Amino acid sequence: MCTLHIEHAITDFAVWKGAFDRFAPVRKEAGVRRYRVQRPVDDPAYVVVGLDFDTAEQAEEFLGFLRTRV
């Protein structure tokens, strides 16, 4: 199992989470098995996301998708 770890600043968690949820079919098609969305207790304007894949290749392909399309 491989995890793609993503961290970034946000302005509004509810808006960000809505957009994240709309990408559920894309994540599933890319091979995401599980995901975690976390927020530091001391910074509500930041998210940490873990996306679990079966292979590193799947994770790398999805990272490429995120970099070019999102």
N, C-alpha and C positions, 0 to 999 in steps of 0.2 A: 504494500500500500504506500502511495506517495501523497504528500500533502502540498498543495500550492498555498503559500502563506501570503496574504495581501494585507497591507495596512495603508490607510489614507485618511486624510481630514475630510470632514463633511460639514455642511452648514445646517442641515435639518434631518434628523434621523428618520422621522416618519416619511419624508419624501424619498430619502435614499432607500429605505427598506421597501417602499412600494416599487421602486424601480428594480431593486434586487429581486423581489418576488416575481415580477413580470418576466424575468430571465430564467425562471425555473425550467421551462421546457428546453432552453438552450443548454443549461447546465446538465440536464439529464442526458440529452443527445450527445454531449461531449464526454460523458462517462463519469460525471461526478456521482460518487456513491453516498457521501454524507457531506454536510457542511456545518460550520459553526460561525456564528456572528457574535462577536464580543465587543464590549465597549469598556474602556478603562474607567474606573470609578472617579478618577480625578480629571477626566477630559471627555465630556459628553459630545464633543465635536470631532471625535475620532472613532474609527472602527477598525477591527482586526477580524479578518475572515480566513477561515481554513477550509479548503476544498479538497476532499479526499478522492483520489483516483486509484485505479488498479495498477497503472504503470506510469513511469516518469514521462514516457512519450505522450500520453494523453494529457498530463499536466502541462507539459511544454507547449503542446498544440493549443490548449485552451488559453495559456498565457499569451501566445501569439495572437489569438483572436481578440483578447482583451486589449492588447496594445494597439491593434490596428482598427478595431471596430467600436470600442467603448471609450 
